[in-house]
């Protein structure tokens, strides 16, 4: 072969290699298409028809992509109505074609949507259609009502009937503060939740201060009529007049009878004062109520019925004095001229008090920036009180309240204003301060709006409460004023109470005015969890004497319990969130298990969470020795559908809780993948990335684009071979 011909061929092959390399490096990109609800939805149906408030709704979505060319990475987002609620955020359901090939997956999202992502198995195929069945992870939502519901998804709809699975009586507690800053528990007893006929009903609730850590607050009982507004949510109205029922109070509790209606759902609230608020962190407070009713007959025809309800609440994150885990707080007060709020005032002297009147610090003086800063404050409620005004200004006797949450070191900023001094008494002006609080908990409420009118009903100003629940109005001339709430905070009822104040030369800055609001709709949001430990050699035999500690997701311990004779632990009064159990002492004959047993409580599910675990017996003999009889739990019993109670009266029998069988978490420490199939047992996916993060089809994520890696390598080899051949014959 001549040199010219050889050179020509070498050049040609080299050029060809470069062309192949250039083209192969260009990705054949097919941008992902994002379809909306109606783009692919061809029908929807709700399997079965009747669901309890805690049930999983069995939902089938029919879809049709006729006339559309689906590609790997295409997505379909389905928006759910408020009659349904996603409960298992992140749950994955496989999408299959008629030949059982997996062509994608559907993910349930916390924003009440479902995202379907198609995979490479749809490439090159036309006119896909099928059905997506979601058997668990979705339940009745807040927009559903007890009874018949028309559920609309896109432009498709089907009917669903929601039936209440609530017990007739339940009880829950909430920790807060009273108007004097004392740590209290507000207990709510839900009576006749299903509005059945309960003639001659009597409610009794007594508290033993020596064992409960609480003292009953006489005069705190209120009775409200209540009604369910949607599954799990009820609305209170009232309180009803105390003259419409009979209340017999004692120093440690009460008996209530002669309620006006036998078939009315009532909410009864009472308060208990926490005896040792300085050491309440992590303490569980309990309460018990008893109920009796009869048909009103006599002799053999009389039929007396009894029931009870238990509640508990733990002061992990609620109000009260600080503990070792609380973050110290800071506050800055800024003093302003009431007639010119851009002018700061130096030289004002203040004292700082706790809400109960305990002096914290005195002699605090505003600096050249008009400010006082105090740091290292414990969690609690406080107020500033002016002792000496700046030169040329009237004294201001208004309290300046604020709260330190114990959750953040961020500075709390408050302001105060003084009126300029005048020698004419009639020209002196005053101010008022309002505090807005939750009627039951004492929590401060922002966003309440008030109007202030004079004696002639003229509006002289408006007040809106801030994030601290505080609102001010300055520059008020002397006279009599009426304060009226015109807009309640979100989710609260507007109070019909007004307050009247007279401002005169001797009372220019009256004491703080407190307004309380009742929640418009209350969610019964407190839950139980049970753990049962089995012997691996016999999965029907419970293991007593195993000590477990319950932790929040960040590792904060909540409570330590020991399994009873059936291998059971029951813990109650938990709020929605992520938790885990960890064995802290093994029972006799077993080795300690270091696995964390994670579970999640989802708001609105009303299910009693169930955690199961099993361990093999120790080959070397005894494990940890607890001794004794295995530490029976203090709260055995049958939950029996009493999902409203917040006390741990459960032995794992969830017969009355339709959703309970599906809400549990089954954990096998030796085989963590055994229940990771998204079945109705709510199994945990221990490695969420294992299902969808491994890219085995040479595609670019979220685009469906082919990478062409093999062709690229071929072109590169051709080029290298050509260069090598050329050099060898040079």
C-alpha angles and dihedrals in degrees: 000000000000122000093244093052092044092049090048092052092047091050091047094050091046091051090047090052091051091050092050090047093049095049095042091054090060109089116227094232124197107182113226116255119221113210124200128222099276095038093082105008111113099165145341135208137179110224113225110003110229122076135170120228089260097044129113110242112229101223127183121194117193116207136188128190096181110154091016126101108221120207137192108277096025113138136207118201116201117195115212123211123241090256085075128049131199106231103171104056110202097018110151126215121188118235114216136184125229090276092055093252113148106241098171146324137256121219125199111225132206091233088068096258135116119222118203116195118192121215137210093284091080094058115118094005128113138213101014117184136162146122134281113210118197109189099170141020098055125083141165110304135216090268092061122094132210101268131023120001131185105218113203123193113177104319094329127091145179137176129261129182118210117203124189117245093183122134116242093247134029141159137207137174135217125194118223142124134273125231090278094052095255116149109249142168117227108207120201119199115196107208125194092357093181095047093240124157110278107167120193092010117184124191120199128186124171129172127205107212093199095059105023100049089231139096122213114244109223114222093026098107116113128174123208133183108236138194134183112250095182135343108309094000123099133180125219126210126189136349089243120226115282087226091067094069138030119253121185109188128194129181092267103035147319150259117223124194145151095057109186097243129039094202100043126114107232134189114207119192130193135167135228125193116230107238099210108029093166091065103032099110110121093002116136114221118202136195135184130201129190129207133196131178138164142187091252095246127132136230114356091352092061114101117189115194128194137199138157142200131207129201137181139180132191121214096225098128106002134104124294139088120326128269134198092278096054120106116236113244138217133213134194123196119199119200118213140181108255090216094046114026092188090067117083121208125224125196101041111139123214141179122214120221138181113242091259090059098261110148112239101175137345136195094048109160129193113244130220089289090054091249142131119191125193123182140184095046121164121236111280147083121297143168139203119224123193115235100175126021123220116269111283097020136102118249115259117214095184115123114236104212128195139159135228108211100195089225100089141028091215112128118255110223122207132170136209131188134203129205117235114259120256132184093219110084093205091057095054113114131207143198141217133215125206130198121198118204141176106257093227107032105027091233114155116251127212126204101040112141126209136181123213116209131186129227090282093052091253114148108240098175149336131236129204118189117236131219089287091055090250131129131179136198120190138182095048115163118223113282145085120300137186122216115208129178111231100173129026124214115268113292092012133109118243111249117235092208119109129194127213126208134183118211116199138150091278095046109034095145111037123198121278116291114221123202122185129203134198120223113256094216125015126201118214090226109168127104147193130223129199129196123195123190119205134194105248091220091057115024092195094059117088119216116228126202100039112138116216130179121209115220136185115240091266092056100261109147115234107175141343120218138169124227114252128226090290094049091255134143122181122192122180143188096050123157124221113284146087121305142162139202120223124189107238098177127020122225122245112290096020136091119236113265114223095194118117112228104215126196138163129220110211119205112245099022095103088199126136104239115231123201119187129188136171131199133191118240117263113266092209098053129259124018123198115343118227095167124197123066097317098274106275114222117251094227110054119156145095120296090200096179094314091135091149094067117093097204124094099250096145139112094188094275104133097171095135095047107080092194096044098091090055098042098064128105117223112201124184106186092199093049108027094172095057094097101029095109098099093247127156091276090074095238121195120248099220093193108031091181093059092077101051115005101076111090109206102157102067093247131136112249117262094000108070088226119153114232097211090211095152094052090047091055092049091053091048092051091050090052093049091047091052093050090048092049092049094051093047093056097038 
